[in-house]
């Protein structure tokens, strides 16, 4: 059920519970109070959903040296960085698919997904997106 429908059904339930609203001074205030409460509920629910949708759309581009060796501290740093990003926010990792820094980023994503899959508590929805790049030389 969408948030809009949920809030509208709650407003209908409030009206059914309270009965008819007469357009006297007190009835008008009562109707305005109900509408105000419904509007606040709707806005809060919408804010929560929008926040959840926004955090699902993060992508991190990782491009860099293809000459970086696997045994270096920089390789390990990039691997751990992308692993932490995937664990924290399920970010998508975008690379050129090459060796070096891009390989380290892909490795970090793969490790985070494998660890989460082994625990079966939470499955990461992060994706590895490869971009084709053409170098001028």
C-alpha positions in Angstrom: 0.0 0.0 0.0 1.4 3.4 -0.9 1.8 6.1 1.7 -0.8 8.3 0.2 -3.4 5.5 0.4 -2.4 4.6 3.9 -2.8 8.2 5.1 -6.1 8.5 3.2 -7.4 5.3 4.8 -6.4 6.7 8.2 -8.3 9.9 7.5 -11.4 7.9 6.4 -11.1 5.9 9.6 -10.9 9.1 11.7 -14.0 10.5 9.9 -16.0 7.3 10.4 -15.0 7.2 14.1 -15.9 10.8 14.7 -19.0 10.8 12.5 -20.2 13.6 10.4 -18.5 17.0 10.7 -20.9 19.8 10.8 -19.8 23.2 9.5 -20.4 25.1 12.7 -17.5 26.9 14.4 -16.5 23.9 16.5 -17.1 21.5 13.6 -15.0 23.5 11.2 -12.2 23.6 13.7 -12.5 19.9 14.3 -12.3 19.2 10.5 -9.3 21.5 10.2 -7.6 19.8 13.1 -8.2 16.4 11.5 -6.9 17.5 8.1 -3.8 19.1 9.8 -3.1 15.8 11.6 -3.5 13.9 8.4 -1.2 16.3 6.4 1.5 16.0 9.1 1.3 12.2 9.1 1.5 12.1 5.3 4.5 14.5 5.2 6.4 12.6 7.8 5.8 9.3 6.0 6.8 10.8 2.7 10.0 12.2 4.2 10.9 8.7 5.5 10.3 7.1 2.2 12.2 9.8 0.3 15.2 9.4 2.7 15.2 5.6 2.1 15.1 6.1 -1.6 17.9 8.6 -1.6 20.3 6.5 0.3 19.8 3.6 -2.1 21.0 5.5 -5.1 24.6 6.2 -4.2 27.3 5.2 -6.6 31.1 5.6 -6.3 33.3 5.8 -9.3 36.8 4.3 -8.9 39.3 4.9 -11.6 43.0 5.1 -11.3 46.3 3.5 -11.9 46.4 0.1 -13.6 49.9 -0.3 -12.5 49.1 -0.6 -8.8 50.4 -3.9 -7.4 48.3 -6.2 -5.2 50.8 -6.3 -2.4 50.9 -2.5 -1.8 49.2 -0.6 1.1 47.3 1.5 -1.4 45.7 -1.6 -2.9 44.6 -2.8 0.5 43.3 0.7 1.4 41.1 0.9 -1.7 39.8 -2.7 -1.0 38.9 -1.9 2.6 37.4 1.5 1.6 35.0 0.0 -0.9 34.2 -2.9 1.4 33.3 -0.4 4.2 31.1 1.7 1.7 29.2 -1.4 0.6 28.6 -2.5 4.2 27.5 1.0 5.4 25.3 2.1 2.5 25.1 -0.6 -0.2 26.7 1.8 -2.7 27.2 0.7 -6.2 30.9 0.6 -7.3 31.6 1.9 -10.8 35.0 1.0 -12.4 36.6 0.5 -15.7 37.1 -3.1 -14.8 40.9 -2.9 -15.2 43.7 -4.0 -12.9 45.2 -1.9 -10.1 43.0 0.5 -8.3 39.9 -0.7 -10.1 40.6 -4.3 -9.3 41.0 -3.3 -5.6 37.6 -1.6 -5.7 35.9 -4.7 -7.3 37.6 -7.0 -4.7 36.3 -4.9 -1.8 32.8 -5.0 -3.2 33.0 -8.8 -3.7 34.4 -9.4 -0.2 31.6 -7.3 1.4 28.9 -9.2 -0.6 30.4 -12.6 0.2 30.7 -11.9 3.9 27.1 -10.7 4.1 25.9 -13.8 2.1 27.8 -16.1 4.4 26.0 -14.7 7.5 22.6 -14.7 5.8 21.5 -11.9 8.1 21.6 -9.2 5.5 22.2 -9.4 1.8 23.8 -6.4 0.2 22.2 -5.0 -2.9 25.3 -3.2 -4.1 26.3 -3.7 -7.7 29.5 -3.6 -9.7 29.0 -1.5 -12.7 31.8 -1.6 -15.4 32.4 1.2 -17.8 34.2 0.7 -21.0 37.0 3.3 -21.4 39.2 3.9 -24.4 42.7 5.3 -23.8 44.2 7.5 -26.5 47.5 5.6 -26.7 
